[in-house]
Amino acid sequence: MVFSFKVIRLDINQSYFFGQVQYENKEFKINIQNEMRCKILKLPFGFVPKKERMMVRFTGPNDLFVEDYLAYGGESEWLEIDSDEITYFLADHQDQFDTLEIMDE
């Protein structure tokens, strides 16, 4: 299963990102931050994963991408990503990403 979100906007706020993404014509809030206790992913809808960890990849023009494997932490009000690699890379390449893919394969 692959979820492909269109990145509408990502704003930096001190040490985290907050914004909006679109999936199947629905908009969701997204929060990306450093790992508090562990690498984790939460989705704004119910889902039964095939694997314990899922690949989370942001992509943009000119083959720009960052990815990390995150444990699925269940359903949340927002799409939540806790990953040092993704957070730090987004800080250096803000406004350069247009797609977020989450892969459970």
C-alpha positions in Angstrom: 0.0 0.0 0.0 1.3 3.5 -0.9 -0.2 6.7 0.3 0.7 9.7 -1.8 0.1 13.1 -0.3 0.4 16.4 -2.1 2.3 18.9 0.1 0.3 22.2 0.2 2.5 24.0 2.7 5.1 23.4 5.4 6.0 26.2 7.8 8.9 26.1 10.2 8.1 27.0 13.8 11.2 26.9 16.0 12.2 23.2 15.9 9.3 21.7 14.1 7.2 22.0 10.9 3.5 22.5 10.7 1.4 22.6 7.5 -1.2 21.0 5.3 -1.2 18.0 2.9 -3.9 16.6 0.6 -4.8 13.0 0.1 -7.8 11.9 -2.1 -9.2 15.4 -2.2 -9.1 15.8 1.6 -6.8 18.1 3.4 -5.0 17.2 6.6 -2.8 19.0 9.0 0.8 17.7 9.3 3.3 18.0 12.1 7.0 17.1 11.6 9.4 17.2 14.5 12.5 15.6 16.0 12.3 12.2 17.6 11.0 12.7 21.2 11.3 9.1 22.3 11.5 7.2 19.0 10.9 7.4 15.3 7.1 7.3 14.8 4.4 7.9 12.2 0.7 8.5 12.9 -1.9 8.9 10.2 -5.2 10.9 10.3 -7.2 7.9 9.4 -7.4 4.2 10.4 -5.1 1.8 8.7 -3.8 -1.8 9.4 -0.2 -2.0 8.4 1.5 -5.0 6.9 4.8 -4.2 8.5 6.0 -2.8 11.8 7.9 0.1 10.1 6.9 2.1 7.1 9.0 4.1 4.6 8.2 7.9 4.7 9.7 9.8 1.8 9.4 13.5 0.8 10.2 14.3 -2.8 10.6 17.4 -4.9 11.9 18.6 -8.3 15.4 17.6 -9.5 15.4 14.3 -7.7 15.4 15.9 -4.3 14.3 13.5 -1.6 14.6 12.5 2.0 13.3 9.3 3.5 13.3 7.4 6.8 11.7 4.2 8.2 9.3 4.9 11.0 7.2 2.7 13.3 3.5 3.0 12.8 2.0 4.6 15.9 -1.7 4.4 15.0 -4.3 7.0 14.2 -4.1 10.7 15.2 -6.0 13.9 14.6 -3.1 15.0 12.3 -0.5 13.3 10.2 2.5 13.2 12.6 6.1 12.4 11.7 8.8 12.2 14.4 12.2 11.8 12.6 15.5 13.6 13.1 16.6 12.9 9.5 13.5 14.2 7.9 13.2 17.3 10.2 16.8 18.3 9.7 16.7 17.8 5.9 13.5 19.8 5.6 15.1 22.7 7.6 17.9 22.8 4.9 15.5 22.5 2.0 12.3 24.3 3.1 9.7 24.9 0.4 11.4 22.4 -2.0 9.1 19.4 -1.5 5.8 18.7 -3.2 5.0 15.1 -2.4 5.0 12.9 0.7 4.8 9.1 0.1 4.2 6.6 2.9 4.9 3.0 1.8 3.8 -0.1 3.6 5.4 -2.7 1.2 
